[in-house]
């Protein structure tokens, strides 16, 4: 699968900006969501090829978002890479158990984001 469109979800505008800059430099179309409910709406409407999803957000955390996405046939097939400052081994294991296909610790690096893209 070639990744052409990515949804980035984070309540931090600066973290969203970093991801957006990295992805746009790689010629990827970028969708931005600042909270979980907005992310679910975008995922259903836009069908991105990949989602970069923060864990800690105010309205619903990333784990709740991925559980919602997994309920719908159209969105459960979208791979999710968790992006978080919570980078303990237990957090990474839990992210995988929730259905995540990868984990990037904040602050994100261009190399980590591009490596995640290349998995799909």
Biopython code that builds the backbone (N, CA, C, O; Angstrom):
import numpy as np
from Bio.PDB.StructureBuilder import StructureBuilder

atoms = [
    (1, "UNK", "N", (0.843, -1.178, 0.000)),
    (1, "UNK", "CA", (0.000, 0.000, 0.000)),
    (1, "UNK", "C", (0.886, 1.239, 0.000)),
    (1, "UNK", "O", (1.861, 1.317, 0.749)),
    (2, "UNK", "N", (0.553, 2.175, -0.817)),
    (2, "UNK", "CA", (1.252, 3.456, -0.826)),
    (2, "UNK", "C", (0.454, 4.452, 0.001)),
    (2, "UNK", "O", (-0.745, 4.631, -0.213)),
    (3, "UNK", "N", (1.120, 5.092, 0.938)),
    (3, "UNK", "CA", (0.460, 6.073, 1.792)),
    (3, "UNK", "C", (0.422, 7.411, 1.066)),
    (3, "UNK", "O", (1.460, 7.987, 0.743)),
    (4, "UNK", "N", (-0.789, 7.893, 0.816)),
    (4, "UNK", "CA", (-0.954, 9.175, 0.128)),
    (4, "UNK", "C", (-1.647, 10.224, 0.995)),
    (4, "UNK", "O", (-1.443, 11.427, 0.830)),
    (5, "UNK", "N", (-2.477, 9.734, 1.930)),
    (5, "UNK", "CA", (-3.243, 10.650, 2.781)),
    (5, "UNK", "C", (-3.148, 10.171, 4.227)),
    (5, "UNK", "O", (-3.416, 9.008, 4.529)),
    (6, "UNK", "N", (-2.761, 11.091, 5.118)),
    (6, "UNK", "CA", (-2.573, 10.757, 6.529)),
    (6, "UNK", "C", (-3.393, 11.707, 7.397)),
    (6, "UNK", "O", (-3.428, 12.916, 7.164)),
    (7, "UNK", "N", (-4.043, 11.138, 8.392)),
    (7, "UNK", "CA", (-4.752, 11.917, 9.402)),
    (7, "UNK", "C", (-3.870, 11.999, 10.641)),
    (7, "UNK", "O", (-3.463, 10.973, 11.185)),
    (8, "UNK", "N", (-3.576, 13.211, 11.086)),
    (8, "UNK", "CA", (-2.790, 13.445, 12.296)),
    (8, "UNK", "C", (-3.730, 13.979, 13.367)),
    (8, "UNK", "O", (-4.475, 14.931, 13.134)),
    (9, "UNK", "N", (-3.691, 13.358, 14.546)),
    (9, "UNK", "CA", (-4.608, 13.725, 15.621)),
    (9, "UNK", "C", (-3.807, 14.056, 16.874)),
    (9, "UNK", "O", (-3.099, 13.205, 17.412)),
    (10, "UNK", "N", (-3.923, 15.297, 17.333)),
    (10, "UNK", "CA", (-3.203, 15.726, 18.538)),
    (10, "UNK", "C", (-3.837, 17.016, 19.038)),
    (10, "UNK", "O", (-4.216, 17.875, 18.242)),
    (11, "UNK", "N", (-3.951, 17.149, 20.344)),
    (11, "UNK", "CA", (-4.505, 18.388, 20.893)),
    (11, "UNK", "C", (-3.463, 19.498, 20.964)),
    (11, "UNK", "O", (-3.795, 20.639, 21.284)),
    (12, "UNK", "N", (-2.214, 19.176, 20.672)),
    (12, "UNK", "CA", (-1.137, 20.167, 20.669)),
    (12, "UNK", "C", (-0.928, 20.705, 19.251)),
    (12, "UNK", "O", (-0.563, 19.955, 18.346)),
    (13, "UNK", "N", (-1.159, 21.990, 19.064)),
    (13, "UNK", "CA", (-0.974, 22.607, 17.746)),
    (13, "UNK", "C", (0.472, 22.499, 17.281)),
    (13, "UNK", "O", (0.724, 22.298, 16.092)),
    (14, "UNK", "N", (1.421, 22.628, 18.194)),
    (14, "UNK", "CA", (2.830, 22.555, 17.788)),
    (14, "UNK", "C", (3.199, 21.144, 17.339)),
    (14, "UNK", "O", (3.931, 20.981, 16.363)),
    (15, "UNK", "N", (2.701, 20.119, 18.039)),
    (15, "UNK", "CA", (2.986, 18.744, 17.620)),
    (15, "UNK", "C", (2.326, 18.432, 16.279)),
    (15, "UNK", "O", (2.914, 17.747, 15.441)),
    (16, "UNK", "N", (1.110, 18.931, 16.075)),
    (16, "UNK", "CA", (0.454, 18.758, 14.773)),
    (16, "UNK", "C", (1.261, 19.427, 13.668)),
    (16, "UNK", "O", (1.415, 18.869, 12.581)),
    (17, "UNK", "N", (1.774, 20.619, 13.945)),
    (17, "UNK", "CA", (2.561, 21.344, 12.955)),
    (17, "UNK", "C", (3.824, 20.605, 12.558)),
    (17, "UNK", "O", (4.195, 20.587, 11.384)),
    (18, "UNK", "N", (4.483, 19.998, 13.528)),
    (18, "UNK", "CA", (5.702, 19.233, 13.235)),
    (18, "UNK", "C", (5.374, 18.057, 12.328)),
    (18, "UNK", "O", (6.040, 17.844, 11.315)),
    (19, "UNK", "N", (4.353, 17.296, 12.689)),
    (19, "UNK", "CA", (3.949, 16.161, 11.851)),
    (19, "UNK", "C", (3.547, 16.619, 10.455)),
    (19, "UNK", "O", (3.932, 16.009, 9.458)),
    (20, "UNK", "N", (2.778, 17.689, 10.390)),
    (20, "UNK", "CA", (2.329, 18.207, 9.099)),
    (20, "UNK", "C", (3.514, 18.585, 8.218)),
    (20, "UNK", "O", (3.534, 18.247, 7.034)),
    (21, "UNK", "N", (4.491, 19.272, 8.771)),
    (21, "UNK", "CA", (5.663, 19.683, 7.986)),
    (21, "UNK", "C", (6.440, 18.488, 7.458)),
    (21, "UNK", "O", (6.858, 18.480, 6.300)),
    (22, "UNK", "N", (6.636, 17.480, 8.299)),
    (22, "UNK", "CA", (7.368, 16.280, 7.873)),
    (22, "UNK", "C", (6.623, 15.582, 6.744)),
    (22, "UNK", "O", (7.222, 15.205, 5.737)),
    (23, "UNK", "N", (5.322, 15.413, 6.912)),
    (23, "UNK", "CA", (4.529, 14.685, 5.924)),
    (23, "UNK", "C", (4.382, 15.454, 4.615)),
    (23, "UNK", "O", (4.462, 14.865, 3.537)),
    (24, "UNK", "N", (4.170, 16.756, 4.703)),
    (24, "UNK", "CA", (4.043, 17.553, 3.481)),
    (24, "UNK", "C", (5.350, 17.557, 2.693)),
    (24, "UNK", "O", (5.327, 17.566, 1.462)),
    (25, "UNK", "N", (6.482, 17.551, 3.382)),
    (25, "UNK", "CA", (7.777, 17.485, 2.696)),
    (25, "UNK", "C", (7.947, 16.155, 1.965)),
    (25, "UNK", "O", (8.721, 16.054, 1.013)),
    (26, "UNK", "N", (7.213, 15.132, 2.422)),
    (26, "UNK", "CA", (7.248, 13.818, 1.771)),
    (26, "UNK", "C", (6.114, 13.665, 0.755)),
    (26, "UNK", "O", (5.820, 12.554, 0.312)),
    (27, "UNK", "N", (5.480, 14.778, 0.390)),
    (27, "UNK", "CA", (4.385, 14.794, -0.594)),
    (27, "UNK", "C", (3.174, 13.965, -0.175)),
    (27, "UNK", "O", (2.550, 13.297, -0.998)),
    (28, "UNK", "N", (2.855, 14.018, 1.109)),
    (28, "UNK", "CA", (1.691, 13.324, 1.649)),
    (28, "UNK", "C", (0.594, 14.360, 1.906)),
    (28, "UNK", "O", (0.864, 15.435, 2.441)),
    (29, "UNK", "N", (-0.638, 14.033, 1.524)),
    (29, "UNK", "CA", (-1.775, 14.882, 1.875)),
    (29, "UNK", "C", (-2.046, 14.705, 3.361)),
    (29, "UNK", "O", (-2.088, 13.580, 3.859)),
    (30, "UNK", "N", (-2.228, 15.809, 4.066)),
    (30, "UNK", "CA", (-2.361, 15.764, 5.521)),
    (30, "UNK", "C", (-3.713, 16.322, 5.958)),
    (30, "UNK", "O", (-4.125, 17.402, 5.535)),
    (31, "UNK", "N", (-4.384, 15.568, 6.806)),
    (31, "UNK", "CA", (-5.603, 16.011, 7.476)),
    (31, "UNK", "C", (-5.253, 16.200, 8.944)),
    (31, "UNK", "O", (-4.513, 15.394, 9.508)),
    (32, "UNK", "N", (-5.769, 17.247, 9.571)),
    (32, "UNK", "CA", (-5.454, 17.530, 10.966)),
    (32, "UNK", "C", (-6.718, 17.522, 11.812)),
    (32, "UNK", "O", (-7.736, 18.103, 11.436)),
    (33, "UNK", "N", (-6.641, 16.854, 12.962)),
    (33, "UNK", "CA", (-7.741, 16.856, 13.928)),
    (33, "UNK", "C", (-7.165, 17.161, 15.301)),
    (33, "UNK", "O", (-6.098, 16.666, 15.664)),
    (34, "UNK", "N", (-7.885, 17.986, 16.062)),
    (34, "UNK", "CA", (-7.390, 18.411, 17.373)),
    (34, "UNK", "C", (-7.985, 17.621, 18.532)),
    (34, "UNK", "O", (-7.574, 17.797, 19.679)),
    (35, "UNK", "N", (-8.945, 16.758, 18.243)),
    (35, "UNK", "CA", (-9.507, 15.931, 19.307)),
    (35, "UNK", "C", (-10.094, 14.649, 18.715)),
    (35, "UNK", "O", (-10.245, 14.513, 17.501)),
    (36, "UNK", "N", (-10.417, 13.724, 19.603)),
    (36, "UNK", "CA", (-10.832, 12.398, 19.182)),
    (36, "UNK", "C", (-12.084, 12.336, 18.340)),
    (36, "UNK", "O", (-12.119, 11.625, 17.336)),
    (37, "UNK", "N", (-13.107, 13.063, 18.728)),
    (37, "UNK", "CA", (-14.362, 13.002, 17.969)),
    (37, "UNK", "C", (-14.182, 13.544, 16.551)),
    (37, "UNK", "O", (-14.750, 13.014, 15.596)),
    (38, "UNK", "N", (-13.397, 14.593, 16.428)),
    (38, "UNK", "CA", (-13.092, 15.140, 15.106)),
    (38, "UNK", "C", (-12.321, 14.110, 14.281)),
    (38, "UNK", "O", (-12.546, 13.979, 13.078)),
    (39, "UNK", "N", (-11.421, 13.389, 14.923)),
    (39, "UNK", "CA", (-10.638, 12.355, 14.236)),
    (39, "UNK", "C", (-11.537, 11.263, 13.677)),
    (39, "UNK", "O", (-11.349, 10.819, 12.545)),
    (40, "UNK", "N", (-12.502, 10.835, 14.459)),
    (40, "UNK", "CA", (-13.415, 9.789, 14.008)),
    (40, "UNK", "C", (-14.222, 10.273, 12.805)),
    (40, "UNK", "O", (-14.412, 9.527, 11.845)),
    (41, "UNK", "N", (-14.692, 11.508, 12.853)),
    (41, "UNK", "CA", (-15.444, 12.072, 11.722)),
    (41, "UNK", "C", (-14.585, 12.117, 10.462)),
    (41, "UNK", "O", (-15.033, 11.716, 9.388)),
    (42, "UNK", "N", (-13.342, 12.609, 10.593)),
    (42, "UNK", "CA", (-12.439, 12.674, 9.439)),
    (42, "UNK", "C", (-12.142, 11.281, 8.894)),
    (42, "UNK", "O", (-12.140, 11.074, 7.681)),
    (43, "UNK", "N", (-11.893, 10.337, 9.780)),
    (43, "UNK", "CA", (-11.564, 8.978, 9.336)),
    (43, "UNK", "C", (-12.712, 8.382, 8.527)),
    (43, "UNK", "O", (-12.486, 7.740, 7.501)),
    (44, "UNK", "N", (-13.931, 8.593, 8.985)),
    (44, "UNK", "CA", (-15.096, 8.057, 8.270)),
    (44, "UNK", "C", (-15.322, 8.764, 6.942)),
    (44, "UNK", "O", (-15.661, 8.121, 5.948)),
    (45, "UNK", "N", (-15.139, 10.076, 6.916)),
    (45, "UNK", "CA", (-15.420, 10.859, 5.707)),
    (45, "UNK", "C", (-14.292, 10.821, 4.684)),
    (45, "UNK", "O", (-14.543, 10.767, 3.480)),
    (46, "UNK", "N", (-13.061, 10.847, 5.155)),
    (46, "UNK", "CA", (-11.911, 11.009, 4.260)),
    (46, "UNK", "C", (-11.153, 9.718, 3.966)),
    (46, "UNK", "O", (-10.407, 9.652, 2.988)),
    (47, "UNK", "N", (-11.330, 8.704, 4.787)),
    (47, "UNK", "CA", (-10.663, 7.408, 4.623)),
    (47, "UNK", "C", (-9.152, 7.551, 4.382)),
    (47, "UNK", "O", (-8.660, 7.180, 3.317)),
    (48, "UNK", "N", (-8.425, 8.082, 5.357)),
    (48, "UNK", "CA", (-6.974, 8.216, 5.187)),
    (48, "UNK", "C", (-6.309, 6.847, 5.094)),
    (48, "UNK", "O", (-6.877, 5.838, 5.512)),
    (49, "UNK", "N", (-5.106, 6.827, 4.546)),
    (49, "UNK", "CA", (-4.345, 5.581, 4.430)),
    (49, "UNK", "C", (-3.690, 5.198, 5.751)),
    (49, "UNK", "O", (-3.352, 4.035, 5.973)),
    (50, "UNK", "N", (-3.512, 6.186, 6.628)),
    (50, "UNK", "CA", (-2.798, 5.976, 7.888)),
    (50, "UNK", "C", (-3.217, 7.068, 8.864)),
    (50, "UNK", "O", (-3.551, 8.181, 8.458)),
    (51, "UNK", "N", (-3.195, 6.740, 10.157)),
    (51, "UNK", "CA", (-3.510, 7.728, 11.193)),
    (51, "UNK", "C", (-2.366, 7.776, 12.200)),
    (51, "UNK", "O", (-1.943, 6.744, 12.718)),
    (52, "UNK", "N", (-1.867, 8.988, 12.474)),
    (52, "UNK", "CA", (-0.952, 9.225, 13.589)),
    (52, "UNK", "C", (-1.816, 9.768, 14.718)),
    (52, "UNK", "O", (-2.436, 10.821, 14.569)),
    (53, "UNK", "N", (-1.865, 9.062, 15.848)),
    (53, "UNK", "CA", (-2.842, 9.352, 16.896)),
    (53, "UNK", "C", (-2.184, 9.554, 18.257)),
    (53, "UNK", "O", (-1.515, 8.662, 18.778)),
    (54, "UNK", "N", (-2.386, 10.733, 18.818)),
    (54, "UNK", "CA", (-1.923, 11.023, 20.176)),
    (54, "UNK", "C", (-2.751, 10.189, 21.160)),
    (54, "UNK", "O", (-3.887, 9.818, 20.866)),
    (55, "UNK", "N", (-2.175, 9.902, 22.317)),
    (55, "UNK", "CA", (-2.906, 9.129, 23.320)),
    (55, "UNK", "C", (-3.662, 10.043, 24.279)),
    (55, "UNK", "O", (-4.856, 9.853, 24.510)),
    (56, "UNK", "N", (-2.973, 11.031, 24.834)),
    (56, "UNK", "CA", (-3.575, 11.895, 25.847)),
    (56, "UNK", "C", (-4.228, 13.106, 25.179)),
    (56, "UNK", "O", (-3.546, 14.000, 24.679)),
    (57, "UNK", "N", (-5.567, 13.113, 25.183)),
    (57, "UNK", "CA", (-6.331, 14.240, 24.639)),
    (57, "UNK", "C", (-7.516, 14.495, 25.559)),
    (57, "UNK", "O", (-7.960, 13.583, 26.257)),
    (58, "UNK", "N", (-8.041, 15.727, 25.573)),
    (58, "UNK", "CA", (-9.073, 16.069, 26.551)),
    (58, "UNK", "C", (-10.432, 15.385, 26.387)),
    (58, "UNK", "O", (-10.993, 14.931, 27.384)),
    (59, "UNK", "N", (-10.979, 15.291, 25.189)),
    (59, "UNK", "CA", (-12.350, 14.783, 25.075)),
    (59, "UNK", "C", (-12.433, 13.264, 25.092)),
    (59, "UNK", "O", (-13.322, 12.697, 25.728)),
    (60, "UNK", "N", (-11.538, 12.621, 24.415)),
    (60, "UNK", "CA", (-11.433, 11.162, 24.465)),
    (60, "UNK", "C", (-10.001, 10.803, 24.113)),
    (60, "UNK", "O", (-9.413, 11.385, 23.201)),
    (61, "UNK", "N", (-9.444, 9.845, 24.836)),
    (61, "UNK", "CA", (-8.044, 9.519, 24.583)),
    (61, "UNK", "C", (-7.897, 8.683, 23.314)),
    (61, "UNK", "O", (-8.878, 8.209, 22.742)),
    (62, "UNK", "N", (-6.657, 8.516, 22.896)),
    (62, "UNK", "CA", (-6.384, 7.791, 21.664)),
    (62, "UNK", "C", (-6.875, 6.356, 21.684)),
    (62, "UNK", "O", (-7.273, 5.816, 20.652)),
    (63, "UNK", "N", (-6.847, 5.730, 22.869)),
    (63, "UNK", "CA", (-7.333, 4.354, 22.968)),
    (63, "UNK", "C", (-8.838, 4.280, 22.696)),
    (63, "UNK", "O", (-9.306, 3.346, 22.044)),
    (64, "UNK", "N", (-9.589, 5.254, 23.191)),
    (64, "UNK", "CA", (-11.031, 5.296, 22.918)),
    (64, "UNK", "C", (-11.285, 5.546, 21.432)),
    (64, "UNK", "O", (-12.218, 4.990, 20.852)),
    (65, "UNK", "N", (-10.454, 6.380, 20.826)),
    (65, "UNK", "CA", (-10.594, 6.660, 19.393)),
    (65, "UNK", "C", (-10.389, 5.387, 18.578)),
    (65, "UNK", "O", (-11.194, 5.079, 17.700)),
    (66, "UNK", "N", (-9.323, 4.649, 18.860)),
    (66, "UNK", "CA", (-9.058, 3.450, 18.057)),
    (66, "UNK", "C", (-10.151, 2.404, 18.271)),
    (66, "UNK", "O", (-10.505, 1.682, 17.338)),
    (67, "UNK", "N", (-10.685, 2.315, 19.483)),
    (67, "UNK", "CA", (-11.786, 1.367, 19.717)),
    (67, "UNK", "C", (-13.012, 1.747, 18.881)),
    (67, "UNK", "O", (-13.690, 0.870, 18.346)),
    (68, "UNK", "N", (-13.299, 3.042, 18.767)),
    (68, "UNK", "CA", (-14.415, 3.498, 17.918)),
    (68, "UNK", "C", (-14.141, 3.185, 16.453)),
    (68, "UNK", "O", (-15.026, 2.716, 15.738)),
    (69, "UNK", "N", (-12.923, 3.443, 16.010)),
    (69, "UNK", "CA", (-12.575, 3.185, 14.610)),
    (69, "UNK", "C", (-12.695, 1.703, 14.278)),
    (69, "UNK", "O", (-13.068, 1.345, 13.160)),
    (70, "UNK", "N", (-12.385, 0.846, 15.234)),
    (70, "UNK", "CA", (-12.434, -0.595, 14.992)),
    (70, "UNK", "C", (-13.858, -1.138, 14.903)),
    (70, "UNK", "O", (-14.054, -2.273, 14.468)),
    (71, "UNK", "N", (-14.841, -0.359, 15.301)),
    (71, "UNK", "CA", (-16.239, -0.798, 15.239)),
    (71, "UNK", "C", (-16.826, -0.706, 13.833)),
    (71, "UNK", "O", (-17.774, -1.423, 13.512)),
    (72, "UNK", "N", (-16.279, 0.163, 12.998)),
    (72, "UNK", "CA", (-16.835, 0.384, 11.655)),
    (72, "UNK", "C", (-15.975, -0.314, 10.604)),
    (72, "UNK", "O", (-14.754, -0.152, 10.602)),
    (73, "UNK", "N", (-16.592, -1.084, 9.712)),
    (73, "UNK", "CA", (-15.822, -1.790, 8.686)),
    (73, "UNK", "C", (-14.922, -0.876, 7.850)),
    (73, "UNK", "O", (-13.810, -1.261, 7.487)),
    (74, "UNK", "N", (-15.398, 0.328, 7.547)),
    (74, "UNK", "CA", (-14.633, 1.238, 6.683)),
    (74, "UNK", "C", (-13.403, 1.811, 7.375)),
    (74, "UNK", "O", (-12.426, 2.158, 6.713)),
    (75, "UNK", "N", (-13.442, 1.912, 8.705)),
    (75, "UNK", "CA", (-12.313, 2.533, 9.409)),
    (75, "UNK", "C", (-11.446, 1.534, 10.161)),
    (75, "UNK", "O", (-10.321, 1.863, 10.537)),
    (76, "UNK", "N", (-11.937, 0.333, 10.389)),
    (76, "UNK", "CA", (-11.121, -0.611, 11.156)),
    (76, "UNK", "C", (-9.895, -1.089, 10.382)),
    (76, "UNK", "O", (-8.955, -1.623, 10.971)),
    (77, "UNK", "N", (-9.906, -0.900, 9.077)),
    (77, "UNK", "CA", (-8.760, -1.321, 8.267)),
    (77, "UNK", "C", (-7.665, -0.255, 8.174)),
    (77, "UNK", "O", (-6.590, -0.518, 7.635)),
    (78, "UNK", "N", (-7.931, 0.942, 8.696)),
    (78, "UNK", "CA", (-6.938, 2.022, 8.631)),
    (78, "UNK", "C", (-5.893, 1.792, 9.719)),
    (78, "UNK", "O", (-6.240, 1.748, 10.899)),
    (79, "UNK", "N", (-4.617, 1.643, 9.348)),
    (79, "UNK", "CA", (-3.591, 1.456, 10.372)),
    (79, "UNK", "C", (-3.403, 2.715, 11.217)),
    (79, "UNK", "O", (-3.464, 3.837, 10.715)),
    (80, "UNK", "N", (-3.174, 2.497, 12.510)),
    (80, "UNK", "CA", (-2.976, 3.586, 13.460)),
    (80, "UNK", "C", (-1.592, 3.472, 14.082)),
    (80, "UNK", "O", (-1.206, 2.421, 14.592)),
    (81, "UNK", "N", (-0.851, 4.580, 14.028)),
    (81, "UNK", "CA", (0.436, 4.695, 14.713)),
    (81, "UNK", "C", (0.209, 5.638, 15.888)),
    (81, "UNK", "O", (-0.163, 6.796, 15.697)),
    (82, "UNK", "N", (0.430, 5.147, 17.096)),
    (82, "UNK", "CA", (0.293, 6.018, 18.261)),
    (82, "UNK", "C", (1.514, 6.910, 18.385)),
    (82, "UNK", "O", (2.642, 6.477, 18.150)),
    (83, "UNK", "N", (1.275, 8.161, 18.756)),
    (83, "UNK", "CA", (2.334, 9.154, 18.953)),
    (83, "UNK", "C", (2.106, 9.743, 20.336)),
    (83, "UNK", "O", (1.057, 10.333, 20.598)),
    (84, "UNK", "N", (3.091, 9.585, 21.230)),
    (84, "UNK", "CA", (2.832, 10.035, 22.594)),
    (84, "UNK", "C", (4.104, 10.337, 23.360)),
    (84, "UNK", "O", (5.170, 9.785, 23.085)),
    (85, "UNK", "N", (3.964, 11.226, 24.323)),
    (85, "UNK", "CA", (5.031, 11.489, 25.276)),
    (85, "UNK", "C", (5.094, 10.392, 26.327)),
    (85, "UNK", "O", (6.092, 10.261, 27.035)),
    (86, "UNK", "N", (4.026, 9.603, 26.427)),
    (86, "UNK", "CA", (4.010, 8.441, 27.322)),
    (86, "UNK", "C", (4.690, 7.294, 26.584)),
    (86, "UNK", "O", (4.047, 6.551, 25.842)),
    (87, "UNK", "N", (5.980, 7.162, 26.792)),
    (87, "UNK", "CA", (6.736, 6.208, 25.975)),
    (87, "UNK", "C", (7.346, 5.069, 26.789)),
    (87, "UNK", "O", (8.330, 4.459, 26.371)),
    (88, "UNK", "N", (6.763, 4.789, 27.945)),
    (88, "UNK", "CA", (7.231, 3.644, 28.719)),
    (88, "UNK", "C", (6.913, 2.364, 27.949)),
    (88, "UNK", "O", (6.008, 2.346, 27.114)),
    (89, "UNK", "N", (7.646, 1.310, 28.226)),
    (89, "UNK", "CA", (7.420, 0.031, 27.549)),
    (89, "UNK", "C", (5.963, -0.427, 27.730)),
    (89, "UNK", "O", (5.351, -0.949, 26.798)),
    (90, "UNK", "N", (5.421, -0.227, 28.930)),
    (90, "UNK", "CA", (4.031, -0.626, 29.190)),
    (90, "UNK", "C", (3.058, 0.134, 28.286)),
    (90, "UNK", "O", (2.074, -0.436, 27.814)),
    (91, "UNK", "N", (3.333, 1.417, 28.046)),
    (91, "UNK", "CA", (2.477, 2.213, 27.157)),
    (91, "UNK", "C", (2.530, 1.674, 25.731)),
    (91, "UNK", "O", (1.508, 1.604, 25.049)),
    (92, "UNK", "N", (3.713, 1.300, 25.292)),
    (92, "UNK", "CA", (3.874, 0.776, 23.937)),
    (92, "UNK", "C", (3.167, -0.572, 23.785)),
    (92, "UNK", "O", (2.541, -0.839, 22.759)),
    (93, "UNK", "N", (3.271, -1.412, 24.807)),
    (93, "UNK", "CA", (2.588, -2.712, 24.768)),
    (93, "UNK", "C", (1.076, -2.505, 24.750)),
    (93, "UNK", "O", (0.371, -3.141, 23.966)),
    (94, "UNK", "N", (0.577, -1.617, 25.613)),
    (94, "UNK", "CA", (-0.860, -1.354, 25.664)),
    (94, "UNK", "C", (-1.361, -0.804, 24.327)),
    (94, "UNK", "O", (-2.443, -1.172, 23.869)),
    (95, "UNK", "N", (-0.579, 0.071, 23.705)),
    (95, "UNK", "CA", (-0.955, 0.626, 22.402)),
    (95, "UNK", "C", (-1.099, -0.486, 21.366)),
    (95, "UNK", "O", (-2.021, -0.463, 20.552)),
    (96, "UNK", "N", (-0.200, -1.445, 21.396)),
    (96, "UNK", "CA", (-0.273, -2.582, 20.474)),
    (96, "UNK", "C", (-1.505, -3.436, 20.771)),
    (96, "UNK", "O", (-2.205, -3.867, 19.854)),
    (97, "UNK", "N", (-1.764, -3.676, 22.051)),
    (97, "UNK", "CA", (-2.930, -4.470, 22.433)),
    (97, "UNK", "C", (-4.240, -3.798, 22.025)),
    (97, "UNK", "O", (-5.233, -4.482, 21.775)),
    (98, "UNK", "N", (-4.253, -2.481, 21.958)),
    (98, "UNK", "CA", (-5.446, -1.743, 21.550)),
    (98, "UNK", "C", (-5.636, -1.734, 20.031)),
    (98, "UNK", "O", (-6.667, -1.281, 19.534)),
    (99, "UNK", "N", (-4.641, -2.235, 19.298)),
    (99, "UNK", "CA", (-4.765, -2.295, 17.843)),
    (99, "UNK", "C", (-3.800, -1.411, 17.087)),
    (99, "UNK", "O", (-3.839, -1.362, 15.857)),
    (100, "UNK", "N", (-2.934, -0.711, 17.798)),
    (100, "UNK", "CA", (-1.951, 0.133, 17.137)),
    (100, "UNK", "C", (-0.949, -0.683, 16.336)),
    (100, "UNK", "O", (-0.556, -1.776, 16.743)),
    (101, "UNK", "N", (-0.547, -0.152, 15.209)),
    (101, "UNK", "CA", (0.423, -0.832, 14.337)),
    (101, "UNK", "C", (1.830, -0.288, 14.507)),
    (101, "UNK", "O", (2.758, -0.719, 13.822)),
    (102, "UNK", "N", (1.988, 0.664, 15.424)),
    (102, "UNK", "CA", (3.295, 1.242, 15.690)),
    (102, "UNK", "C", (3.190, 2.279, 16.783)),
    (102, "UNK", "O", (2.096, 2.638, 17.220)),
    (103, "UNK", "N", (4.354, 2.760, 17.224)),
    (103, "UNK", "CA", (4.412, 3.726, 18.314)),
    (103, "UNK", "C", (5.606, 4.630, 18.080)),
    (103, "UNK", "O", (6.718, 4.155, 17.853)),
    (104, "UNK", "N", (5.377, 5.934, 18.136)),
    (104, "UNK", "CA", (6.453, 6.919, 18.021)),
    (104, "UNK", "C", (6.422, 7.770, 19.281)),
    (104, "UNK", "O", (5.382, 8.315, 19.650)),
    (105, "UNK", "N", (7.572, 7.880, 19.936)),
    (105, "UNK", "CA", (7.671, 8.704, 21.140)),
    (105, "UNK", "C", (7.873, 10.162, 20.750)),
    (105, "UNK", "O", (8.583, 10.475, 19.794)),
    (106, "UNK", "N", (7.232, 11.048, 21.514)),
    (106, "UNK", "CA", (7.447, 12.486, 21.333)),
    (106, "UNK", "C", (8.705, 12.890, 22.078)),
    (106, "UNK", "O", (9.031, 12.293, 23.104)),
    (107, "UNK", "N", (9.406, 13.874, 21.591)),
    (107, "UNK", "CA", (9.165, 14.620, 20.359)),
    (107, "UNK", "C", (9.479, 13.756, 19.133)),
    (107, "UNK", "O", (10.472, 13.029, 19.112)),
    (108, "UNK", "N", (8.631, 13.846, 18.128)),
    (108, "UNK", "CA", (8.812, 13.019, 16.937)),
    (108, "UNK", "C", (10.006, 13.512, 16.127)),
    (108, "UNK", "O", (10.346, 14.695, 16.122)),
    (109, "UNK", "N", (10.618, 12.565, 15.451)),
    (109, "UNK", "CA", (11.704, 12.917, 14.537)),
    (109, "UNK", "C", (11.255, 12.597, 13.117)),
    (109, "UNK", "O", (10.383, 11.756, 12.899)),
    (110, "UNK", "N", (11.853, 13.269, 12.180)),
    (110, "UNK", "CA", (11.540, 13.005, 10.775)),
    (110, "UNK", "C", (11.823, 11.546, 10.440)),
    (110, "UNK", "O", (11.038, 10.905, 9.740)),
    (111, "UNK", "N", (12.941, 11.018, 10.937)),
    (111, "UNK", "CA", (13.316, 9.631, 10.650)),
    (111, "UNK", "C", (12.257, 8.650, 11.156)),
    (111, "UNK", "O", (11.917, 7.692, 10.461)),
    (112, "UNK", "N", (11.737, 8.885, 12.359)),
    (112, "UNK", "CA", (10.730, 7.980, 12.926)),
    (112, "UNK", "C", (9.427, 8.036, 12.137)),
    (112, "UNK", "O", (8.802, 7.004, 11.893)),
    (113, "UNK", "N", (9.020, 9.222, 11.743)),
    (113, "UNK", "CA", (7.776, 9.378, 10.979)),
    (113, "UNK", "C", (7.910, 8.717, 9.609)),
    (113, "UNK", "O", (7.007, 8.002, 9.175)),
    (114, "UNK", "N", (9.019, 8.951, 8.933)),
    (114, "UNK", "CA", (9.221, 8.356, 7.606)),
    (114, "UNK", "C", (9.349, 6.841, 7.690)),
    (114, "UNK", "O", (8.878, 6.130, 6.803)),
    (115, "UNK", "N", (9.981, 6.341, 8.745)),
    (115, "UNK", "CA", (10.083, 4.891, 8.932)),
    (115, "UNK", "C", (8.693, 4.284, 9.123)),
    (115, "UNK", "O", (8.404, 3.210, 8.594)),
    (116, "UNK", "N", (7.837, 4.968, 9.875)),
    (116, "UNK", "CA", (6.466, 4.485, 10.069)),
    (116, "UNK", "C", (5.710, 4.459, 8.741)),
    (116, "UNK", "O", (4.976, 3.511, 8.462)),
    (117, "UNK", "N", (5.887, 5.489, 7.932)),
    (117, "UNK", "CA", (5.236, 5.532, 6.615)),
    (117, "UNK", "C", (5.676, 4.363, 5.743)),
    (117, "UNK", "O", (4.869, 3.764, 5.033)),
    (118, "UNK", "N", (6.948, 4.052, 5.806)),
    (118, "UNK", "CA", (7.502, 3.012, 4.940)),
    (118, "UNK", "C", (7.050, 1.606, 5.317)),
    (118, "UNK", "O", (7.272, 0.665, 4.555)),
    (119, "UNK", "N", (6.419, 1.447, 6.478)),
    (119, "UNK", "CA", (5.890, 0.140, 6.873)),
    (119, "UNK", "C", (4.618, -0.206, 6.105)),
    (119, "UNK", "O", (4.197, -1.363, 6.078)),
    (120, "UNK", "N", (4.011, 0.797, 5.483)),
    (120, "UNK", "CA", (2.701, 0.581, 4.856)),
    (120, "UNK", "C", (2.704, 0.911, 3.386)),
    (120, "UNK", "O", (1.675, 0.780, 2.722)),
]
sb = StructureBuilder()
sb.init_structure("model")
sb.init_model(0)
sb.init_chain("A")
sb.init_seg("    ")
for serial, (resi, resn, name, xyz) in enumerate(atoms, 1):
    if name == "N":
        sb.init_residue(resn, " ", resi, " ")
    sb.init_atom(name, np.array(xyz, "f"), 0.0, 1.0, " ", f" {name:<3s}", serial, name[0])
structure = sb.get_structure()
